[in-house]
Amino acid sequence: MILAQMLRDGVRKFEVMMTFPTTSREVYSQNFIKEAICQVRFPRLLEIESQVPVRFQKLLFEEFPYLDAREQFGVMIGSGPEGPFATPSRSTIYEFKNSARDTTISVCSEFVAVITTSYNDWATHRSWLQKALQAASECYGISMYSRLGLRYINSIPLSTSLDGIVDPCLLGPLATDQRDRVAAFNSTSTFFLGDDRQLNLVSSLAGPDGAREYLLDFDIFQESAGRFDTAKLVVTFDELNGLVTDAFNWAQGPKLNEMLKRNPGTS
């Protein structure tokens, strides 16, 4: 860990930069990933709001032939002679889905994203991300990004004992003899990784009685802006994925490692 001294809003503040142990990349045939998300945000583009993404669809159609559209509502904050004011805003998110409908490339006026509920390996997810970024760049000439995000939500059914699955430091009361009496649990740990990168690690219980699950949610993001260059963005996501892999290996227990190693095949 590295102790960093920062000056924010005139207040001197100390933050701990976490460096997870670097680990070798393993290949597995199974995982607990319920959902994987890559997102690139950029300053609002009115061009995407003003027309349907016909060309974008053509570039993706072979692998992502199905299209859904949904409305996103928000609030825009502005300022005028009488002070700040808020006005409602609405934009359309276009969702291009593959034939199995388990992987989606989304585009709207403020982001492009890849979401899958059938994660197999980083190489495949990376190829979808590259395709989405190339299409966005080619269609809209996006010049800069404002935020990068990568998220893996792991789901472990509570029918599986958590002993040895996850490091006890993340389980709180679930690691004690009172685990069966815990009605709700949600713990968030924030790690500062340097280079404007941050990891939020959420350990929680979810789902109704009889189908409860333990969620281990890794959400890493980079807040700094930069040039929208597809090749460089993909390399940056490689780095973010490596950091999440190190965090996952740090968080897992020996039992989980043995379970995944038992069936080598998927990264």
C-alpha positions as CSV (number, residue, x, y, z in Angstrom):
1,M,0.0,0.0,0.0
2,I,1.2,3.5,-0.7
3,L,0.2,6.5,1.4
4,A,-0.7,9.5,-0.8
5,Q,-1.1,13.1,0.3
6,M,-3.6,15.1,-1.5
7,L,-4.9,18.7,-1.3
8,R,-8.6,19.0,-2.1
9,D,-10.8,22.1,-1.6
10,G,-8.1,23.5,0.6
11,V,-8.2,20.5,3.0
12,R,-5.1,18.3,3.3
13,K,-6.2,14.7,3.1
14,F,-4.4,11.4,3.2
15,E,-5.5,8.5,1.2
16,V,-4.2,4.9,1.0
17,M,-3.4,3.7,-2.5
18,M,-3.9,-0.1,-2.5
19,T,-1.7,-2.3,-4.6
20,F,-3.1,-5.8,-4.8
21,P,-0.4,-8.6,-5.2
22,T,0.2,-9.3,-8.8
23,T,-0.9,-12.8,-9.7
24,S,-0.5,-15.1,-12.7
25,R,-3.5,-15.3,-15.0
26,E,-5.4,-18.6,-14.6
27,V,-7.7,-20.2,-17.1
28,Y,-10.9,-21.8,-15.9
29,S,-13.9,-23.6,-17.4
30,Q,-16.4,-22.1,-15.0
31,N,-17.0,-18.9,-13.0
32,F,-19.5,-17.2,-10.8
33,I,-19.9,-14.1,-12.9
34,K,-23.5,-13.1,-13.1
35,E,-22.9,-10.0,-15.2
36,A,-19.9,-8.3,-16.7
37,I,-20.1,-4.6,-17.9
38,C,-17.6,-2.4,-19.8
39,Q,-18.6,1.2,-20.2
40,V,-17.0,4.3,-21.9
41,R,-18.6,7.6,-21.1
42,F,-18.1,10.8,-23.1
43,P,-19.4,14.3,-23.2
44,R,-23.0,14.5,-24.4
45,L,-23.4,14.1,-28.1
46,L,-26.6,15.7,-29.5
47,E,-26.1,13.9,-32.8
48,I,-26.9,10.5,-31.2
49,E,-30.0,12.0,-29.7
50,S,-31.2,13.6,-32.9
51,Q,-31.2,10.5,-35.1
52,V,-31.6,6.8,-35.0
53,P,-28.3,4.9,-35.2
54,V,-28.8,3.3,-38.6
55,R,-25.1,3.0,-39.5
56,F,-24.1,1.8,-36.1
57,Q,-26.7,-1.0,-36.4
58,K,-25.3,-2.0,-39.8
59,L,-21.8,-2.3,-38.4
60,L,-23.0,-4.6,-35.6
61,F,-25.8,-6.5,-37.3
62,E,-24.0,-9.7,-38.2
63,E,-23.3,-10.5,-34.5
64,F,-25.9,-8.3,-32.8
65,P,-29.0,-8.5,-34.9
66,Y,-31.7,-7.6,-32.4
67,L,-32.5,-4.1,-31.3
68,D,-34.3,-2.8,-28.2
69,A,-34.7,0.9,-27.3
70,R,-35.6,2.3,-23.9
71,E,-35.9,5.8,-22.5
72,Q,-33.6,7.2,-19.9
73,F,-34.8,10.1,-17.8
74,G,-32.7,12.5,-15.8
75,V,-32.2,16.0,-14.6
76,M,-30.0,18.7,-16.2
77,I,-28.6,21.4,-13.9
78,G,-28.1,24.9,-15.4
79,S,-27.5,28.4,-14.2
80,G,-29.2,31.7,-15.1
81,P,-29.6,35.2,-13.9
82,E,-31.7,34.0,-11.0
83,G,-29.3,31.2,-10.0
84,P,-29.2,27.5,-10.6
85,F,-32.1,25.6,-12.1
86,A,-33.0,22.1,-13.0
87,T,-34.8,20.8,-16.1
88,P,-35.9,17.2,-16.9
89,S,-34.0,15.5,-19.7
90,R,-34.7,12.4,-21.7
91,S,-32.5,10.3,-24.0
92,T,-32.8,7.0,-25.8
93,I,-30.6,4.0,-25.1
94,Y,-30.2,1.7,-28.1
95,E,-29.5,-1.9,-27.1
96,F,-28.1,-4.2,-29.8
97,K,-28.3,-7.9,-28.7
98,N,-26.8,-11.1,-30.0
99,S,-28.8,-14.1,-31.1
100,A,-28.8,-15.6,-27.6
101,R,-29.9,-12.2,-26.2
102,D,-27.3,-12.6,-23.4
103,T,-24.9,-10.0,-24.6
104,T,-25.7,-6.3,-25.4
105,I,-23.9,-3.4,-27.0
106,S,-25.6,-0.2,-25.8
107,V,-25.1,3.3,-27.2
108,C,-26.7,6.6,-26.2
109,S,-25.7,10.3,-26.2
110,E,-23.4,9.8,-23.2
111,F,-21.9,6.3,-23.3
112,V,-21.2,3.1,-25.2
113,A,-21.2,-0.1,-23.2
114,V,-21.0,-3.9,-23.5
115,I,-23.0,-6.0,-21.0
116,T,-23.1,-9.8,-20.8
117,T,-24.8,-12.3,-18.6
118,S,-22.9,-15.1,-20.2
119,Y,-19.2,-14.3,-19.5
120,N,-16.7,-16.9,-20.7
121,D,-13.4,-15.1,-21.0
122,W,-11.7,-11.7,-21.3
123,A,-10.6,-12.3,-24.9
124,T,-14.2,-12.6,-26.0
125,H,-15.5,-9.7,-23.9
126,R,-12.6,-7.6,-25.2
127,S,-13.5,-8.4,-28.8
128,W,-17.0,-7.1,-28.2
129,L,-15.7,-4.0,-26.6
130,Q,-13.4,-3.3,-29.5
131,K,-16.2,-3.8,-32.0
132,A,-18.5,-1.4,-30.0
133,L,-15.7,1.3,-29.7
134,Q,-14.8,1.1,-33.4
135,A,-18.5,1.4,-34.4
136,A,-19.0,4.4,-32.1
137,S,-15.8,6.1,-33.4
138,E,-16.6,5.5,-37.0
139,C,-20.2,6.6,-36.8
140,Y,-19.9,9.6,-34.5
141,G,-16.3,10.7,-34.6
142,I,-16.1,10.8,-30.8
143,S,-12.9,12.7,-29.9
144,M,-12.7,12.2,-26.1
145,Y,-13.9,10.0,-23.3
146,S,-14.6,11.2,-19.7
147,R,-14.8,8.0,-17.7
148,L,-14.0,4.3,-18.1
149,G,-15.7,1.5,-16.1
150,L,-15.4,-2.2,-15.8
151,R,-17.6,-4.3,-13.5
152,Y,-17.9,-8.0,-12.6
153,I,-20.8,-9.1,-10.4
154,N,-20.1,-12.6,-9.0
155,S,-23.1,-14.6,-7.6
156,I,-22.6,-17.6,-5.2
157,P,-25.8,-19.4,-4.1
158,L,-26.1,-19.7,-0.4
159,S,-26.6,-23.4,-0.8
160,T,-22.8,-23.3,-1.2
161,S,-21.0,-22.8,2.1
162,L,-18.9,-19.6,2.0
163,D,-16.2,-21.2,4.2
164,G,-13.0,-21.0,2.2
165,I,-14.8,-19.4,-0.8
166,V,-14.2,-15.8,0.2
167,D,-11.7,-14.2,2.5
168,P,-13.4,-13.9,5.9
169,C,-12.5,-10.2,6.1
170,L,-15.2,-9.5,3.4
171,L,-17.9,-11.6,5.1
172,G,-18.5,-9.8,8.4
173,P,-21.2,-11.6,10.4
174,L,-21.5,-14.2,7.6
175,A,-18.1,-15.6,8.8
176,T,-19.4,-16.1,12.3
177,D,-21.6,-18.8,14.0
178,Q,-24.5,-16.3,13.6
179,R,-24.5,-16.5,9.8
180,D,-27.8,-18.3,9.6
181,R,-29.5,-15.4,11.5
182,V,-28.2,-12.6,9.3
183,A,-31.2,-11.1,7.5
184,A,-29.4,-8.5,5.5
185,F,-25.7,-7.7,4.8
186,N,-24.0,-5.1,2.5
187,S,-20.4,-4.0,2.9
188,T,-18.6,-1.6,0.5
189,S,-14.8,-1.2,0.5
190,T,-13.2,1.5,-1.6
191,F,-9.6,1.1,-2.9
192,F,-7.7,3.9,-4.5
193,L,-5.4,2.4,-7.1
194,G,-3.6,5.5,-8.5
195,D,-3.8,7.1,-11.9
196,D,-7.4,8.3,-11.1
197,R,-8.4,4.7,-10.7
198,Q,-10.7,3.4,-8.0
199,L,-12.2,0.0,-7.1
200,N,-15.4,-0.4,-5.2
201,L,-15.7,-3.9,-3.8
202,V,-19.2,-4.8,-2.6
203,S,-19.9,-7.9,-0.5
204,S,-23.6,-8.4,0.1
205,L,-26.6,-10.7,0.3
206,A,-29.4,-10.6,-2.3
207,G,-32.5,-12.4,-3.4
208,P,-35.6,-13.7,-1.7
209,D,-35.7,-16.4,1.0
210,G,-35.1,-19.8,-0.5
211,A,-33.1,-18.4,-3.3
212,R,-30.7,-16.1,-1.6
213,E,-27.3,-15.5,-3.1
214,Y,-24.0,-14.0,-2.0
215,L,-22.7,-11.2,-4.3
216,L,-19.1,-10.2,-4.7
217,D,-19.2,-7.1,-6.9
218,F,-15.9,-5.6,-8.4
219,D,-16.5,-2.2,-9.9
220,I,-13.3,-0.5,-11.1
221,F,-13.3,2.9,-12.9
222,Q,-11.0,5.6,-14.2
223,E,-12.3,9.2,-13.9
224,S,-9.6,11.0,-16.0
225,A,-10.5,12.1,-19.5
226,G,-8.5,11.3,-22.6
227,R,-8.6,10.9,-26.4
228,F,-11.1,8.5,-27.8
229,D,-8.7,6.1,-29.5
230,T,-10.0,2.5,-29.8
231,A,-6.7,0.7,-29.7
232,K,-5.5,2.7,-26.6
233,L,-8.8,2.3,-24.9
234,V,-8.7,-1.5,-25.3
235,V,-5.2,-1.5,-23.8
236,T,-6.4,0.5,-20.9
237,F,-9.3,-1.9,-20.3
238,D,-6.7,-4.7,-20.4
239,E,-5.0,-3.0,-17.5
240,L,-8.3,-2.5,-15.6
241,N,-9.1,-6.2,-16.1
242,G,-5.7,-7.1,-14.8
243,L,-6.3,-5.1,-11.7
244,V,-9.7,-6.7,-11.1
245,T,-8.1,-10.1,-11.6
246,D,-5.5,-9.3,-8.9
247,A,-8.3,-8.0,-6.6
248,F,-10.4,-11.2,-7.2
249,N,-7.4,-13.4,-6.4
250,W,-6.8,-11.4,-3.2
251,A,-10.5,-11.8,-2.2
252,Q,-11.0,-15.4,-2.9
253,G,-10.4,-18.2,-0.5
254,P,-8.5,-21.5,-1.1
255,K,-11.6,-23.5,-1.6
256,L,-12.8,-21.3,-4.5
257,N,-9.4,-21.5,-6.1
258,E,-9.5,-25.3,-5.9
259,M,-13.0,-25.4,-7.4
260,L,-12.1,-23.2,-10.3
261,K,-8.8,-25.0,-11.0
262,R,-10.6,-28.4,-11.0
263,N,-12.0,-27.6,-14.4
264,P,-9.4,-25.5,-16.4
265,G,-10.6,-23.7,-19.5
266,T,-12.0,-20.2,-18.9
267,S,-10.1,-17.1,-17.9
